[in-house]
Amino acid sequence: QVQLVESGGGLVQPGGSLRLSCVASGSVFSGALMSWYRQPPGKQRELVARISTSGSTRYWDLATGRFTISRDNDKKTVYLQMNNLKPEDTAVYYCNLFLGVNYWGKGTQVTVSA
């Protein structure tokens, strides 16, 4: 059984930064593709960034240049460093682990507002 627990969300002013963390239980983390998604209010869930088992990263347009995904396999943790946050980044951010099956965390709220 894999469980994912996100943390690090909160209220931040435009231009500010946050670092999200997602800790995984179980023994599958190092072999899994890890991703961060987000779901803005009233909108569909969307992919933000992805990191492979080897550390290769991919960013979707909304994150390019502002967000950085990383992972620590020893700590079974994936991070999302978010800089220069904008009001449109307001969303619930979800951690995803994929290893043939998708696993999701419950999400952490990020609110960007003055």
VEXVO-304447 format. One record per residue (C-alpha): residue number from 1; residue in three letters; x, y, z. Coordinates in Angstrom, 3 decimals, padded with zeros to 6 digits. Example, Ala and Ser with C-alpha at 12.3 -4.5 7.8 and 13.67 -1.06 7.14 Angstrom:
<recs>
<1 Ala <012.300 -004.500 007.800>>;
<2 Ser <013.670 -001.060 007.140>>;
</recs>
This chain:
<recs>
<1 Gln <000.000 000.000 000.000>>;
<2 Val <001.423 003.346 -001.056>>;
<3 Gln <000.468 006.525 000.753>>;
<4 Leu <001.483 010.028 -000.251>>;
<5 Val <001.373 012.974 002.123>>;
<6 Glu <001.857 016.497 000.821>>;
<7 Ser <002.857 019.487 002.889>>;
<8 Gly <004.194 023.009 002.489>>;
<9 Gly <001.167 024.777 001.099>>;
<10 Gly <-000.201 028.006 002.461>>;
<11 Leu <-000.977 031.635 001.779>>;
<12 Val <001.703 033.646 000.015>>;
<13 Gln <001.830 037.051 -001.607>>;
<14 Pro <002.374 037.435 -005.340>>;
<15 Gly <006.063 037.126 -006.128>>;
<16 Gly <006.660 034.914 -003.127>>;
<17 Ser <007.927 031.358 -002.913>>;
<18 Leu <006.824 028.066 -001.440>>;
<19 Arg <008.382 024.637 -001.286>>;
<20 Leu <006.014 021.695 -001.386>>;
<21 Ser <007.012 018.266 -000.140>>;
<22 Cys <005.473 014.866 -000.687>>;
<23 Val <006.538 011.901 001.417>>;
<24 Ala <005.756 008.399 000.232>>;
<25 Ser <005.296 005.284 002.308>>;
<26 Gly <006.178 001.835 001.015>>;
<27 Ser <009.210 000.559 -000.847>>;
<28 Val <008.402 001.559 -004.414>>;
<29 Phe <009.454 005.194 -004.418>>;
<30 Ser <012.876 004.934 -006.075>>;
<31 Gly <011.433 003.046 -009.052>>;
<32 Ala <008.449 005.317 -009.577>>;
<33 Leu <007.731 008.253 -011.804>>;
<34 Met <006.774 011.194 -009.603>>;
<35 Ser <004.674 014.170 -010.612>>;
<36 Trp <003.005 017.242 -009.225>>;
<37 Tyr <-000.451 018.188 -010.440>>;
<38 Arg <-002.682 021.044 -009.434>>;
<39 Gln <-006.368 021.817 -009.562>>;
<40 Pro <-007.355 025.481 -009.583>>;
<41 Pro <-010.793 026.381 -008.224>>;
<42 Gly <-013.502 025.310 -010.646>>;
<43 Lys <-011.039 023.834 -013.126>>;
<44 Gln <-009.665 020.472 -014.160>>;
<45 Arg <-006.586 018.960 -012.593>>;
<46 Glu <-003.483 019.757 -014.629>>;
<47 Leu <000.059 018.440 -014.753>>;
<48 Val <002.727 020.781 -013.435>>;
<49 Ala <006.017 018.875 -013.440>>;
<50 Arg <007.381 015.353 -013.582>>;
<51 Ile <010.601 013.657 -012.533>>;
<52 Ser <011.761 010.238 -013.619>>;
<53 Thr <013.581 007.596 -011.620>>;
<54 Ser <016.866 008.844 -013.079>>;
<55 Gly <016.138 012.448 -012.158>>;
<56 Ser <015.155 013.679 -015.595>>;
<57 Thr <012.606 016.433 -015.328>>;
<58 Arg <009.867 017.821 -017.490>>;
<59 Tyr <007.850 020.971 -016.934>>;
<60 Trp <004.601 022.049 -018.438>>;
<61 Asp <004.303 025.617 -019.709>>;
<62 Leu <002.726 026.962 -016.567>>;
<63 Ala <005.760 025.925 -014.519>>;
<64 Thr <008.661 026.540 -016.849>>;
<65 Gly <011.215 028.930 -015.408>>;
<66 Arg <009.468 029.327 -012.055>>;
<67 Phe <009.074 025.850 -010.580>>;
<68 Thr <011.644 023.162 -009.877>>;
<69 Ile <010.864 019.535 -009.155>>;
<70 Ser <013.362 017.329 -007.347>>;
<71 Arg <013.430 014.060 -005.470>>;
<72 Asp <015.325 012.428 -002.638>>;
<73 Asn <015.024 008.686 -002.931>>;
<74 Asp <016.587 008.073 000.482>>;
<75 Lys <013.892 010.190 002.093>>;
<76 Lys <011.173 008.953 -000.294>>;
<77 Thr <010.305 012.560 -000.904>>;
<78 Val <009.572 014.660 -003.947>>;
<79 Tyr <009.704 018.444 -003.810>>;
<80 Leu <008.275 021.301 -005.801>>;
<81 Gln <010.044 024.619 -005.354>>;
<82 Met <007.777 027.385 -006.584>>;
<83 Asn <009.135 030.884 -007.118>>;
<84 Asn <007.598 034.118 -008.361>>;
<85 Leu <004.144 032.854 -007.533>>;
<86 Lys <001.158 034.431 -009.226>>;
<87 Pro <-002.517 034.573 -008.238>>;
<88 Glu <-003.273 032.118 -011.050>>;
<89 Asp <-001.082 029.563 -009.263>>;
<90 Thr <-003.768 029.307 -006.585>>;
<91 Ala <-004.814 025.673 -006.503>>;
<92 Val <-004.751 022.440 -004.585>>;
<93 Tyr <-001.454 020.766 -005.408>>;
<94 Tyr <-001.353 016.980 -005.595>>;
<95 Cys <001.520 014.555 -005.560>>;
<96 Asn <001.309 011.574 -007.917>>;
<97 Leu <003.302 008.358 -007.936>>;
<98 Phe <003.071 006.142 -010.996>>;
<99 Leu <004.365 002.587 -011.081>>;
<100 Gly <001.903 000.864 -013.347>>;
<101 Val <-000.804 002.248 -011.093>>;
<102 Asn <-001.506 005.830 -010.108>>;
<103 Tyr <-001.353 006.822 -006.472>>;
<104 Trp <-002.457 010.229 -005.215>>;
<105 Gly <-002.020 012.275 -002.123>>;
<106 Lys <-004.853 014.292 -000.617>>;
<107 Gly <-003.355 017.576 -001.736>>;
<108 Thr <-002.105 020.779 -000.173>>;
<109 Gln <-003.724 024.171 -000.721>>;
<110 Val <-001.668 026.981 -002.202>>;
<111 Thr <-003.221 030.431 -002.203>>;
<112 Val <-001.456 033.356 -003.826>>;
<113 Ser <-003.049 036.619 -002.826>>;
<114 Ala <-002.155 040.086 -001.658>>;
</recs>
